[in-house]
Each structure stands twice: as structure tokens, then as C-alpha cells.
Amino acid sequence: MARFDGFSEGARRVLDAADRLAHDDNRSTWDSRHLLHALWTDESRAAELMRQAGLTQSALNTGFPLASIAPDRRRETNIVESTVDYDELLRRQQSLLGASRRIAADREDIGTEFLLAGLLAVDADLASRLAQIGVDANRLASASADPSLDAAEPIDVQIELRSAAVVATDEMDTSRVLDAAANRAREGLRVVEDFVRFVLDDAGLSERLKTLRHRLRVELESYGGADLMLARDTQHDVGTQIQTATESRRESPRSVLLANTRRVQEALRTLEEFGKRIEPTAAAAIGQLRYDFYTIERAVYGSWRSRERLQDAHLYLLATDGMCARGLGPAVKAALAGGVDVVQLREKNLTDRRLIELARMLRDWTLAADVLLIINDRPDIAALVNADGVHLGQDDMPVREARRIVGGEKLIGVSTHHLDQARQAVLDGADYLGVGPTFPSVTKSFSEFAGLDYIRAVADEVSLPWFAIGGISLENARQVHEAGGRRIAVSSAICSADDPEAAARQLRAAVASAP
């Protein structure tokens, strides 16, 4: 259209948008309100000038409502279709476009800022209405109409500087968050590691925590490493003045552990989320660290809980009817009188009905003696008779599946034959370990024996309660004790003895007498 000659593509786009807004508003042509909304929505130079002068979307909608944008305001504006003088509107449009051309002078490309200047020039009421909604109309008119300036450069530079300032501020804020979270994660990990090292005395879990700290340090280098502290502003950190009542007290070592495992998890999550703005690959790696820490946390808590529950358990009887010279019942009752701490029902070839009958009898006897009852291989039977736990071999179901059957409070033991199996069982959530075979056994045949070297290795590394197993008798119990074994599991040494009660008493004394 000839009347739009000389206007930039952006200005033409705004005028077309004003036409659409008028159509949506049930008008055949646009007025000042439609053009103002079109200039704002187009994100043009004119829109940037309006923002700088104090205009907001909310203020625009309030001061210059459109029925198409807010239908419920149509009645408030007292606009009645039949009273609109379209000839007058067309004259004002021509006047506005002419004013825009005059203000633009000899410029070849009349941009949206000149449309805004023309609008302010021909609509005397517009400036006062803008002032009412908090817009500096004088500044807006001056910025949009000054023909002595290159319209593009000052605005582009201003926008560029403003964007750079926003980016710099965002980066500084992100660095402050990452620095604080990195400190919390490192500090929390150190506290947890000290707990594992000095309270649990667990070399294996200590090593895992140390490795995790090292992995975190490597990933933090991708975030800026030590340079993050340049953004630190402790003096003005509002968080340093916020403290809850529980933060000033720790009731036990366990409460210290609990507080710091939570601190590590929360800090790692913050590092992961804010790190996505800087280095997504490192953020994903820190996310994996958080999952790895969950596994370590469970192992630490499991070791602590099991140590408390089994701290006085030194003698573990594997009860098999076929091994008992006088029958299972008399042998178990005598062993209970002699001081066994745990009884495992270990029957491989019985029907489920008979196994349940025996398990229920042992449950009654062990409850009366305040002794733990474990069922071998069968978590379902353990749950059914309310035993204290289940024991699993390397070929039995995984710990996690057994846990689904017996629940979180029951003990789960795992037989292990080398150190890697012991380490894995700890991470899987076992409550205690069977460690062996130590010596040749009459109850089970093995092609290889872990022996006393395995006993020594576990004693050096694992704090989770464990029982040496395999061919242990009164004659060799002292060797187990000297290798670091303070708990033993036996079968024939008690069940086949002439006096099971005396045998149990002597075995317990031999293994429980820690130096």
C-alpha cells in the first residue's frame, strides 16, 4: 500500500498487527490503543524504549484495555460500536503516519520508534494517560523522536550493555550458589568419612568415600574449581544468620551422621541443577555421584544398625537335624542353655510343611531364650514364622529381592568366599556376612578354601558384623580369634558333641574373649 511506503519491515509488521487487533476488537480500523499494543507485542525498538520509560505489560493492559485481550473490560471502556467515527479514525491514521515521516526526516527506513514518536505527536491525550500508569512520556517522546541520532546505534548499544550486565549478574549468582554448595558437599563428605573411619572403623567404606570426594573434586574443576570462591561474599550471605534449634545440638554420633548425609545429598543436588547452566556433562556426572552416595549411605547406616543389633552375638549355630546325634530338638535346647546367640535352621531336603513345623518350634525356643532365629535360603518361611532374618548363599536370590519379602527390620545374612563378594554384600544392604570356608567341613564340601587369610582381610576392612564359618571347632577356634574373627558359626562342633551345652559354652568363651 502506498501509504506505507518508506516504512521498515518491522513498522509494516506492527501496522498489520494493529489491523488484526482492531478486527479482533470488532473494529474495521485501528486506533491508538491497538497501535500501542502492536508496538509492544512486536518486541521492536519501540517496545524497548517503552520498557526503558517504565511501561509494563500489566500497566499497558490496565491503561489501554482491549476487548480482544480482556473481554470483561469491554464494558468498562464505554466503547459503543455505533458511535465510532471511522472517517475521523482514518484521518488520525493518516496524520500519525505523516507525523512519523516528518520526524524521520530524510531517513530511508522509517522504523517502529518513529511510529511511536508519531503516535505521541498526534494523540495529545496519550501522554497524560501514559503518565497515569507510571510511564515517563517526555523521556519516551524524546528518545523516539530525536532525528539527530542514528536510531539504531544508541538503542542497540544500550540493549547490548543491558544484556551483558544481566549475563554477568546471572553468572556471578550461579558461581556463588556453586561455591556454597561445593563447600557443603566437601564438608559433609568429610564428616561422614570421619564417622566411618573412626566410629565404624571401616576401611572399605572409608576408601569408597575418599574416592567419591576425589571424583567430586575432578567434576568441580569443570565448574571453575578454586575460581568459584572469587564469587564468595560471606559477609553479605543472608544464610549465615539463619539457624534452627536442631543445628546447635547433636545427640549422638548417629545424629551427626544423619545431619551430614542429608547435607551431602542436598549439596550435590544443588551442584547438579545449577551446574547445568555451566557444564551439563559435569552436572550429569555429579548427579551420578549423588546416586552412588545413596548406596554408600545405606551401607553406612546398615553397618551401624547391624553392629548395634549383633554387638553381643558371637556364637552362631547352624542347626541341621541330620547332624544332631540326639536329634534337633535336644541339641538346640542344650545349645541355647550353653549360650549360643543365633540359631539358623539349615535344612535343604525337607518338605515346606515339615520345614514350617521345625521353624515354628525353633521360634518358640529362641524367643524364650532371647536368641535370634535365622532361616536358611527361604525368606518366605522366615517371614511366615516371624523369624529374625534369613541367610542367603551366593546362588540364592539377591538381597534386594529378599528384602522385599522379609521387610526392612529383618536381618539378611550373605555367605561370602572372597573379598569382592564381601564388599558387594555390604553395598547390597546385607546385615551380616558369613566368611569362609575357613577349614574343611563335614557339612559342606568346597574345592577351594578361603582360609585364615580371608578372615584377616575381612577383619582389616569390613565393619559390618561377620561370622567365620567352615570346619570351626574348639581345637581351631583360637586360630580364628588370632586372625581377627570375633564371631563364629558352627554346626557339628555343637550338634555332634556328646554334651552340646558344654561345647557351646566353651566355643563362645574361646571366640568372645577379645584381647
Residue pairs with C-beta under 8 A, 6 or more apart in sequence:
3 94
3 97
4 11
4 12
4 15
4 97
6 101
6 104
6 108
6 109
6 110
7 15
7 97
7 100
7 109
7 110
7 115
8 109
8 110
8 111
8 112
10 42
10 44
10 45
10 111
10 112
11 110
11 111
11 112
11 114
11 115
13 42
14 35
14 38
14 39
14 42
14 44
14 46
14 112
14 115
15 35
15 38
15 115
17 38
17 41
17 42
18 30
18 34
18 35
18 37
18 38
19 29
19 30
19 34
21 30
21 34
21 37
21 38
21 66
21 68
22 28
22 29
22 30
22 31
22 34
24 66
24 68
25 34
25 66
25 67
25 68
26 67
26 81
27 34
27 81
27 84
28 86
29 86
29 89
29 90
29 93
30 38
30 89
30 93
31 89
31 92
32 64
32 92
32 119
32 123
32 126
33 64
33 65
33 66
34 66
35 96
35 115
35 119
36 60
36 64
36 119
36 126
37 60
37 64
37 66
37 69
39 46
39 47
39 50
39 112
39 115
39 116
39 119
40 46
40 47
40 50
40 55
40 57
40 60
41 47
42 112
44 111
44 112
44 113
45 111
45 112
45 113
45 151
45 152
45 155
46 111
46 112
46 113
46 115
46 116
46 144
47 112
48 155
48 158
48 159
49 113
49 116
49 140
49 143
49 144
49 155
50 116
50 135
50 140
52 139
52 143
52 158
53 130
53 135
53 136
53 137
53 139
53 140
53 143
54 134
54 135
54 136
55 130
55 133
55 134
55 135
59 133
59 134
59 135
60 133
61 69
61 70
62 133
63 129
63 130
63 132
63 133
64 129
65 73
65 76
65 77
66 73
67 73
67 74
67 77
67 79
92 122
92 123
95 122
96 115
96 118
96 119
96 121
96 122
96 123
97 118
98 118
99 117
99 118
99 121
99 122
100 110
100 114
100 115
100 117
100 118
101 110
101 114
101 118
103 114
103 117
103 118
103 121
103 145
103 147
104 110
104 111
104 114
104 147
105 147
107 114
107 147
107 151
111 151
111 152
113 143
113 144
113 151
113 155
114 144
114 145
114 151
116 140
116 144
117 141
117 144
117 145
119 126
120 126
120 127
120 137
120 140
120 141
120 144
120 145
121 141
121 145
126 137
127 137
127 138
127 141
128 137
130 137
130 140
131 137
170 277
172 231
174 274
174 277
174 278
175 224
175 228
175 230
175 231
176 231
176 232
176 233
177 270
177 274
178 223
178 224
178 228
178 270
178 271
178 274
178 275
178 278
179 228
179 229
179 231
179 232
180 232
180 237
180 239
181 267
181 268
181 270
181 271
181 274
182 220
182 223
182 228
182 267
182 271
184 263
184 264
184 266
184 267
184 270
185 216
185 263
185 264
185 267
185 268
185 271
186 213
186 216
186 217
187 260
187 263
188 260
188 261
188 263
188 264
188 267
189 209
189 212
189 213
189 216
189 264
190 213
191 256
191 257
191 260
191 263
192 209
192 257
192 260
192 261
192 264
192 297
192 300
193 206
193 209
193 210
193 213
195 253
195 256
195 257
195 260
195 300
196 202
196 205
196 206
196 209
196 300
196 463
197 206
199 253
199 304
200 300
200 303
200 304
200 307
200 463
201 463
202 300
202 303
202 461
202 462
202 463
202 464
203 460
203 461
203 462
204 423
204 426
204 461
204 462
205 296
205 299
205 300
205 303
205 426
205 463
208 296
209 296
212 289
212 292
212 293
212 296
215 285
215 289
216 268
216 286
216 289
219 282
219 285
219 286
219 289
220 228
220 271
220 282
222 275
222 278
222 279
222 281
222 282
223 271
223 275
223 278
223 279
223 282
224 278
234 240
250 256
250 259
254 304
257 300
257 301
257 304
261 293
261 297
261 300
264 293
265 290
265 293
265 294
265 297
268 286
268 287
268 289
268 290
268 293
269 290
271 283
271 286
272 283
272 284
272 286
272 287
272 290
273 283
275 282
275 283
275 286
276 283
295 427
296 427
298 427
298 429
299 426
299 427
299 429
299 464
302 426
302 429
302 430
302 431
302 464
303 426
303 463
303 464
305 431
306 411
306 431
306 432
306 464
306 465
307 463
307 464
307 465
309 411
309 431
310 411
310 431
310 432
310 465
310 487
311 465
312 341
313 341
313 342
313 372
313 465
313 487
314 341
314 486
314 487
314 488
314 508
314 511
314 512
315 339
315 340
315 341
315 342
315 487
315 488
315 490
315 504
315 507
315 508
315 511
315 512
316 340
316 341
316 342
316 343
316 344
316 467
316 469
316 487
316 488
316 489
316 490
317 332
317 335
317 340
317 342
317 343
317 344
317 489
317 490
317 491
317 494
317 495
317 504
318 344
318 346
318 376
318 443
318 469
318 489
318 490
318 491
319 328
319 331
319 332
319 335
319 343
319 344
319 345
319 346
319 362
319 491
319 495
320 328
320 346
320 347
320 443
320 491
320 495
321 327
321 328
321 347
321 358
323 443
323 491
323 492
323 495
323 496
324 330
324 331
324 332
324 495
324 496
324 500
325 331
325 495
325 496
325 497
325 498
326 500
328 358
329 361
330 500
331 494
331 495
331 500
332 343
332 362
332 365
333 365
334 499
334 500
334 501
334 504
335 343
335 494
335 495
335 500
335 501
335 503
335 504
336 343
336 365
336 366
336 369
336 371
337 369
337 501
337 504
338 494
338 500
338 501
338 502
338 503
338 504
338 505
338 508
339 504
339 505
339 508
340 371
340 494
340 504
340 508
341 371
341 372
341 508
342 371
342 372
342 373
342 374
342 489
343 362
343 366
343 371
343 372
343 373
343 374
344 373
344 374
344 375
344 376
344 391
344 489
345 355
345 358
345 359
345 362
345 373
345 374
345 375
345 376
345 387
346 376
346 491
347 355
347 358
347 376
348 376
348 377
350 358
352 381
355 378
355 381
356 381
356 384
356 385
359 373
359 375
359 381
359 382
359 384
359 385
359 387
360 385
362 373
363 373
363 385
363 386
363 387
366 372
366 373
366 388
367 373
372 388
372 389
372 411
373 385
373 387
373 388
373 389
374 382
374 387
374 388
374 389
374 390
374 391
374 411
374 413
375 381
375 382
375 385
375 387
375 389
375 390
375 391
376 390
376 391
377 390
377 391
377 392
377 393
377 396
378 390
379 390
379 397
379 402
379 405
379 406
380 405
381 387
382 389
382 390
382 405
382 406
382 410
383 405
383 406
383 407
383 410
387 410
388 410
388 411
389 406
389 410
389 411
389 412
389 413
389 431
390 402
390 406
390 410
390 411
390 412
390 413
391 412
391 413
391 414
391 415
391 434
392 399
392 402
392 412
392 413
392 414
392 415
393 414
393 415
394 414
394 415
394 416
394 417
394 421
396 402
398 428
399 412
399 414
399 425
399 428
399 429
399 430
400 428
400 429
402 412
403 412
403 429
406 412
411 431
411 432
412 429
412 430
412 431
413 430
413 431
413 432
413 433
413 434
413 467
414 421
414 425
414 428
414 430
414 432
414 433
414 434
415 433
415 434
415 436
415 469
416 422
416 425
416 433
416 434
416 435
417 436
417 437
417 448
417 450
417 454
418 450
418 454
419 454
419 457
419 458
419 461
422 433
422 435
422 458
422 461
422 462
422 466
423 461
423 462
425 433
425 464
426 433
426 462
426 464
430 464
431 464
431 465
432 464
432 465
432 466
432 467
433 458
433 462
433 464
433 465
433 466
433 467
434 466
434 467
434 469
434 489
435 450
435 454
435 455
435 458
435 466
435 467
435 468
435 469
435 485
436 449
436 450
436 454
436 468
436 469
436 470
437 444
437 446
437 449
437 450
437 469
437 470
437 471
438 449
438 450
438 451
438 452
438 454
438 455
438 468
438 469
438 470
438 471
438 472
438 476
438 480
438 485
439 449
439 451
439 470
439 471
439 472
439 476
440 446
440 449
440 470
440 471
441 470
441 471
441 491
441 492
442 471
442 492
443 491
443 492
444 470
446 470
449 470
450 470
452 479
452 480
452 483
455 468
455 480
455 483
455 484
455 485
456 483
456 484
458 466
458 484
459 483
459 484
459 485
460 484
465 487
466 487
467 487
467 488
467 489
468 480
468 483
468 485
468 487
468 488
468 489
469 488
469 489
469 490
472 480
472 488
472 489
472 490
472 493
473 490
473 492
473 493
474 493
474 503
474 506
474 507
474 510
477 488
477 507
477 510
477 511
478 510
480 488
480 511
481 510
481 511
481 513
485 511
486 511
486 512
486 514
487 511
488 507
488 511
490 507
493 503
493 507
494 500
494 503
494 504
494 507
497 503
